[in-house]
């Protein structure tokens, strides 16, 4: 009986490992929201890392998280590091490209709970008297991420936080 249980567990583990290796090697999560403001106004909020705590969904997950800033307050070279609870983790983000009122790219370096690097991009597209703001994150899916994607829907988890963040950002720029 014990051997049968061990055999079933071994087969289940093998199936899990095979399924994990078959997951995509790249990931991309994107959410967009239309805001009644100019591209310049919303760009200014995102391009200055000191503004993020007013609208970032992660700031609300851990109000006691410690944030530190380095480099310029805004634009290329601006850095924000954070150290928070399990929901927020530890890491840093650096603005690597900043095109006024159109695009900002970041390098995100996560240290905890899982190490990794991702690319984050905001785009700002005028649409009449509104601006379509898109927030994307992409990167490599290492084995641990592939395995986690079989248990957790990371697209929904991260995408849900992006949706909250965009709604918070909308409140700031339209308020």
N, C-alpha and C positions, 0 to 999 in steps of 0.2 A: 504494500500500500504506500509506504513512504517513498519507494522508488518511483511509483507512478506519479506522485505529487511532484517529486523533484524533476522528473522527465517533463511534465507539463510546464513547470516553471522555467526550465531550460529552453523549451520550445518557444514559450511566450517571450522570454528575454531575447532570443534570436530573432523572432519576428519583429519585436520592437526595434532592435538594432538595425535590422535591414530596412524597415520603414523609415527610421531616422536618417539613414544614409541616402535615401531616395528623395529627401526633401530638397527644395531649391537651394542653390549655393549663394544666391543673392536675395535680399529682401528690400522692399520699398513700401512705405506707408505714407499716404498722402490724404490730407483733408483740406477743403477750401470753404471759404465763407465770404459773402458779399457784405461790404461795410459802407455805410453812408458817410464817406469821407474821402479825402484826396489820397493818392498814393504817397505823397510827401508826408502827410500826417501819420499814417500807419507805419511807414518806413522809419520815421524818427523814433517811434516807440520800440521797434524791434532792434534797430541799429545801436541803441544805447542800452548796454547790458544792465545798467543801474535801474532801468525801468521795468525789467522782467518780473520782479517780485510783485508788482501791481496786477499782473495778469497771468503769470505762469501757473498752470494747474498743479505743478509740483510744489510750489510755494505753499499752497493750501494743504497739501498732504502732510507736510511737516513744517509748521510755523517756527519750530525751533532749530531748523537747519542753519548751519553756519555758511555764509557766503563770503568769498574774498574776491577782490578785483585786482587785475594787473594790466599794465599797458594803458592805452588811451581809454577814455570812458566809452567811446563809440568808434565804429568803423574798424578797418583792418588792423589786427593786432590786439584788439580788446579781448580780455580773457576774464571769464567768471568761473571760479571753482566753488564747489559745494560739498558739504559733508552733512548727511542727514540720516534719518532713520532707515529701516529696511525698505520702505516704500519709495524713498527718494535716492538712497545710495550715496555714493561718493564719486566725484568726477570733475571734469572741467569742459568748458566749451570756449572755442577761440573763433573769432570772426576771421575768415581767410579771404573773403571777397565781399565787397560792398559797392553796389552800383546804385547811386541815388535814385530813390523812388521806384526802383524796378526789381532788385534782387539782392539778397544777402545769403552768403554761404558760410557755414560753420563746420568746424571739426569738433566732434563730441568724443571725448575720451572717458569711458566709464571704468572705474576701478572696483567698485562694489555695487551690487552683490555679484555681478559677473563682469569680468574684464572684457573690453571691446572698444572698437572705434567705429564711429558712424559718421556719415555726412548728413548735414541738415541744411535745408534750403527753404527760404521764404521768397515768394515772388509776389509782386504787387502789379496788377493789371487794371488800368482805368477802364471803367464801363459807364460812360455818361457821367452822372454825378456820384457814382459809387466806385469802389475799388474791390476787385476780386483778390483776396489774399489766399495764397496756397502755402501750406506748411508740409514739407516732406522730410522723411528720414530714410536713408538707404545705407546698405553696407553688405558685408560678407556674413553669411550664416555659417558659423563654425559648428562642429558636431553638437556641442552642448545646446546651441540655439535650435538646431534641427530637432534634437530630442525633445526640448521644451515645447516646440511648436506642435508636437503630437499630444501634449497634455493641456497646454494653455493656448488660447487664441491670441497670439501676440498682436496680430493685425487689429483686432477689436480693442485690446487693452491699450496699446499705444495710440491707435486711432481715436479711441474714446477720450484720452487725455488731450490730444490735439483739438478735438471738437470743443472740449471745455475751455482750453486755452484760447481758441479763436473767439469763442463767445465772450470770455473775459476781456480779451483785447478789443473786441467790438464795443463793449461797455465803456472802456477807457477812451477810445478814440471818438466815439459818438457822444460821450457824456459831456 
